[in-house]
Amino acid sequence: RLKGYYNELKNSFEKGSYASAVNLLFSEYKDLNKKVKNNIEDNDANLVTASLIEFIKATIDTAYIFVFISSFIISVLGISLSSTILKLMNTPDSILHLSKGYLNIIFAGVLFSSGYNCISAILRGLGDSKTPLYFLIVSTVINIVLDIVFIIYFNMGVNGVALATVIAQACSFIFSI
């Protein structure tokens, strides 16, 4: 049965049917895990383990590529459409320039936020829920300190708050790599 599972998984990859491979992987995971733990033949266990590791690596690589491309698109669209978005939200003219500055800075930092969330999800998926929490705590402290510094000492106002948020998110992303 184990060799059949491996062959079916391999065939799904070769045909480019990743959805089938994912469904197969998750539907058989618990049964497969029990068999590996019950000392099945070493060759079969190594073959399946290697296949699972390669599948996980491919999935993580795909997630990174998707996050990078989608973040870039969201940043470009967000910055170029920020005035339109604010007008659609009926933002008062008296704060439109402040709102636009804030929104542009936040959109410019979408990669950091998305990158952290992607890595955090991967770590949690691999069973490590504490590390992403530690990164989030550090990021929150950095954000609070920078908010105070940018507002009180540099008089940056709303743009300072946005910049502090982006810097804190960048720190959590960089620490999590």
Legacy VTK file of the C-alpha trace (Angstrom):
# vtk DataFile Version 3.0
C-alpha trace
ASCII
DATASET POLYDATA
POINTS 177 float
0.000 0.000 0.000
2.824 2.391 0.843
4.546 1.910 -2.511
1.206 2.502 -4.228
0.772 5.724 -2.283
4.223 6.916 -3.276
3.622 6.064 -6.945
0.245 7.836 -6.929
1.819 10.920 -5.337
4.702 10.851 -7.827
2.303 10.469 -10.787
0.245 13.426 -9.579
3.363 15.604 -9.506
4.552 14.424 -12.912
1.173 15.199 -14.465
1.197 18.643 -12.885
-1.886 17.833 -10.843
-0.787 19.472 -7.626
-4.328 19.677 -6.260
-4.637 15.890 -6.530
-1.285 15.489 -4.836
-2.328 17.792 -1.992
-5.623 15.974 -1.516
-3.852 12.635 -1.551
-1.213 13.843 0.847
-3.662 15.131 3.429
-6.109 12.245 3.118
-3.369 9.682 3.662
-1.236 11.587 6.153
-2.562 10.063 9.377
-2.539 6.513 8.024
0.937 7.016 6.607
2.212 8.498 9.853
1.014 5.430 11.802
2.692 3.069 9.344
5.985 4.919 9.479
5.863 4.843 13.271
5.098 1.118 13.246
8.512 0.312 11.768
7.641 -0.505 8.196
10.512 -1.358 5.909
13.272 1.248 6.102
13.474 1.734 2.330
9.766 2.485 2.018
9.840 4.858 4.994
12.851 6.732 3.616
11.267 6.955 0.172
8.036 8.409 1.533
9.842 10.730 3.932
11.998 12.091 1.103
8.890 12.586 -1.036
7.099 14.439 1.748
10.109 16.661 2.382
10.350 17.536 -1.316
6.614 18.243 -1.421
6.852 20.514 1.635
9.830 22.361 0.131
7.959 22.873 -3.156
4.888 24.124 -1.303
6.915 26.594 0.763
8.769 27.847 -2.328
5.442 28.372 -4.091
4.103 30.288 -1.091
7.161 32.575 -1.075
6.819 33.307 -4.789
3.086 33.975 -4.453
3.605 36.309 -1.481
6.351 38.262 -3.248
4.403 38.719 -6.493
1.066 39.493 -4.834
2.699 41.934 -2.394
4.361 43.779 -5.243
1.064 44.009 -7.148
-0.855 45.158 -4.065
1.798 47.788 -3.292
1.830 49.203 -6.810
-1.961 49.227 -7.120
-2.442 50.585 -3.605
-0.013 53.449 -4.035
-1.322 54.384 -7.469
-4.980 54.149 -6.394
-4.678 55.592 -2.872
-6.391 58.894 -3.789
-9.261 57.043 -5.466
-9.643 54.701 -2.509
-9.775 57.602 -0.080
-12.303 59.484 -2.211
-14.497 56.370 -2.401
-14.364 56.226 1.387
-15.527 59.875 1.559
-12.388 61.009 3.356
-12.746 64.686 4.325
-10.637 67.039 2.204
-9.054 68.486 5.344
-7.238 65.197 6.082
-6.925 63.795 2.570
-3.207 64.554 2.235
-2.458 63.014 5.660
-4.514 59.950 4.843
-2.843 59.545 1.470
0.626 59.729 3.027
-0.313 57.130 5.635
-1.869 54.818 3.069
1.086 55.087 0.681
3.564 54.188 3.431
1.444 51.227 4.542
1.049 49.998 0.952
4.801 50.342 0.424
5.340 47.954 3.353
2.884 45.250 2.318
5.752 42.877 1.457
6.988 42.928 5.058
3.576 42.255 6.534
2.780 39.521 4.016
6.231 37.992 4.354
5.961 37.768 8.133
2.470 36.281 7.912
3.631 33.708 5.353
6.625 32.596 7.416
4.511 32.622 10.562
1.902 30.386 8.918
4.613 27.992 7.725
6.139 27.773 11.201
2.727 27.167 12.781
1.975 24.559 10.116
5.194 22.774 11.018
4.133 22.754 14.677
6.000 25.801 16.011
3.452 28.272 17.327
5.726 29.960 19.866
8.347 31.451 17.549
5.853 33.525 15.481
4.411 34.818 18.755
7.865 35.936 19.916
8.427 37.760 16.607
5.045 39.445 16.999
5.831 40.551 20.557
9.171 42.044 19.477
7.478 43.744 16.519
4.799 45.227 18.761
7.368 46.634 21.189
9.378 48.109 18.288
6.191 49.650 16.878
5.245 51.254 20.195
8.735 52.681 20.762
9.002 54.004 17.196
5.507 55.530 17.377
6.599 57.551 20.395
9.960 58.506 18.847
8.532 59.517 15.456
5.601 61.471 16.893
7.208 63.181 19.887
10.830 63.642 18.823
10.562 63.942 15.037
7.052 65.497 14.808
6.168 63.162 11.941
2.511 62.758 12.898
0.448 60.250 10.958
3.281 59.458 8.545
5.497 58.631 11.527
2.918 56.163 12.809
2.749 54.486 9.400
6.541 54.401 9.106
6.854 52.919 12.603
4.375 50.204 11.654
6.227 49.332 8.446
9.609 49.282 10.202
8.228 47.032 12.953
6.734 44.681 10.356
10.022 44.670 8.459
11.851 43.733 11.657
9.466 40.837 12.346
9.865 39.646 8.761
13.664 39.870 8.825
13.885 38.189 12.260
11.642 35.364 11.080
13.834 34.600 8.058
LINES 1 178
177 0 1 2 3 4 5 6 7 8 9 10 11 12 13 14 15 16 17 18 19 20 21 22 23 24 25 26 27 28 29 30 31 32 33 34 35 36 37 38 39 40 41 42 43 44 45 46 47 48 49 50 51 52 53 54 55 56 57 58 59 60 61 62 63 64 65 66 67 68 69 70 71 72 73 74 75 76 77 78 79 80 81 82 83 84 85 86 87 88 89 90 91 92 93 94 95 96 97 98 99 100 101 102 103 104 105 106 107 108 109 110 111 112 113 114 115 116 117 118 119 120 121 122 123 124 125 126 127 128 129 130 131 132 133 134 135 136 137 138 139 140 141 142 143 144 145 146 147 148 149 150 151 152 153 154 155 156 157 158 159 160 161 162 163 164 165 166 167 168 169 170 171 172 173 174 175 176
